[in-house]
Amino acid sequence: MLDTQTIQIIKSTVPVLEVHGKNITTVFYQKLFHHHPELLNIFNHANQRQGKQPTALAGAVYAAAANIDQLENILPVVKQIGEKHRALNVLPEHYPIVGETLLAAIQEVLGDAATPEIIDAWGKAYQVIADAFISVEAEMYQAAESTTGGWRGYRNFIIDRKEQESSVITSFYLKPEDGQPIAQYEPGQYITLRVKPDGEQYSHIRHYTLSTAPGQNYYKISVKREDATDTKPEGVVSSWLHRHAEVGTVVELSAPAGSFTLDMKNDQPLVLISGGVGLTPMISMLETVLVNQPERPVTYIHAAIDGSYHAMKDHVDQLAAKHKQLSTYIVYECPREGEVCHKEGYIDESFLADKIARLSDCYFCGPQPFMASVYKNLKALGVADENIHYEFFGPAASLEA
């Protein structure tokens, strides 16, 4: 437990974090990888280059400081981050390294304002926060290992099948190399893939949502090929999977993880909204609910640039033909000649108002701008906060305007 003076000092630094948080975390990552380059085998390099990871860490540090006397308030965030840490194989011995580096970054950015009292208080606070993460993650490691078909760390899987779903999305069916059972998962969860493409100095790790319902003897992921643009290079792992990984290729996976899961106890009308490759958790949820809640009304709305980018359309059409509880709608930003959709352009409030009930339980996933728009529209329609569920592909960001 922290003493009153330490808590007061930490809370007094909250306004400073609001101003300097991202600068501190940017310096933190620079120092971390300079002194401990082996940790590049754990972190997503692309998120570092694009500034997503420092922004996410700044938000987490800010939340921890603001709630230092009531850490139970951020327990859901701790668990969400803990899921990713467990999937990445973050271990207790990594936390002292992170703590030492974070304190050094605070000192560098704040200069003389980082008094010995402030640094000492942050050192104590960090240990309390780290202990909370280590405790939560220990339970997660134990659960992942002890479940039927589960394991700790990474396990070899073989690509059993590879199917092109659209011009940019390909699905990979993964079976365990040892032929033993695999851990089941909840619809919406992800597996974590580790590869080391030829010519790369470090391993690369990516989370990929499982894109089919649980209960199979394989894992299925559907991966968008991230091509180079004017603002970012091509995706290392997605490009390797699309261009080099073939049937028979061996990859390493950590056991399924993730807190963005379908609430199967809820019987309210279900709304699933996806943009682009954000359909992956939605397909898993859709397949699951149709079998397990056959009386529950389901509305599925998918947005894509045009039909060439629209993955799994035939599959969803077949589900809609078989299950009368399911209504499906397609939105194409720029449909090609002859393509049929329910709306051209973007999903907006008036479109949603005509398709969903205010008391629906809503799940959505896609690019950040897409998600921000969907969130704003759902709020405008009066959907309650407890009925709005979403997940970012990558570090957490904000959907608030």
Buried (B, 14 or more C-beta within 10 A) or exposed (E): EBEEEBBEBBBEBBEBBEEBBBBBBBBBBBBBBEEBEEBBBBBBBBBBEBBBBBBBBBBBBBBBBBBBBEBEEBBEBBBBBBBBBBBBBBBEEBBEEBBBBBBBBBBBBBEEEBEEEBBEBBBBBBBBBBEBBBEBBEEBBEEBEEBEEBBBEBBEBBBBEBEEBBEBBBBBBBBBEEEEEBBBBBBBBBBBBBBEBEEEEBBBBBBBBBBBBBEEEBBBBBBBBBEEEEEEEBBBBBBBBBEEBEEEBEBBBBBBBBBBBBBBEBEBBBBBBBBBBBBBBBBBBBBBBBEEBEEBBBBBBBBBBBBEBBBBBEBBEEBBEEBEBBBBBBBBBEBEEEBEBEBEEBBBBEBBBEBBEEEBBBBBBBBBEBBBBBBBBBBEBEBEEEBBBBBBBBBBBEBEE
